Amino acid sequence: MKNRVSGENIGKPKYRHEMKYLISSHEKQAMLNRLGAVMKKDLNGSDAGYTIRSLYFDDCRYSAYEEKMAGTFERKKYRIRIYNYSDGVIKLECKQKQGSYIHKEAVKLTRNEADCLLHGEYGFLLKREEKLCKEFYIECMTNRMRPAVIVDYERTAFVFEEGDVRITFDDHVRSAWLGYDIFDVKLPEYDVLEAETLIMEVKYTQLLPEFIRKLVLPDNSLRMAASKYTLCLEKKWEITNGG
């Protein structure tokens, strides 16, 4: 039986609500001014925010892409994530989605382990104790999971403890190509959104407090149907095929 999405499932994976919106830079600035009075700035970032770079993996059939585009109820994506182009913190992550709920598993990697994955060397995963590492090894061996695209953006984040609320603003979303070396800051990149447009994500575990909902859910904003992964992969294909 599959885990029910409920806060009562003690010891079961914690699923969170996730909503994504396309908003303007003007809307973002107005929200930053309001949120600063009621929510805490994410301690992982500076006042100016921080850069996130993710290398997404997909199988030989691009199942993660196809399932997203088809709106498959249950799906997952694997990625390696770093911050500010540094190898100080490197994570292997699996983001699972059930409808509008998400669950994320993550393990830390060393620089050497990350380099092994970039070169198609997966054997070390079997020596790790974490379930995620072994699952990713099976995916790589049986479904030919390989690097698909690098996704970059600048993030500003706020948190609110009641309801485990997290509000993020992702600016300058771009797709890198001509390589999969996530530590190469010189990879050419292309913007995937129109100028002055960014992505706001609203995540919460239980209830979204009504006063926060009123602050961050503008009536005229567009709920996103695509993901940063699909947008960047499509941009990569467009550039590769001559636009």
Order of alpha helices (4+ residues) and beta strands (2+ residues): beta-alpha-beta-beta-alpha-beta-beta-beta-alpha-alpha-beta-beta-beta-beta-alpha-beta-alpha
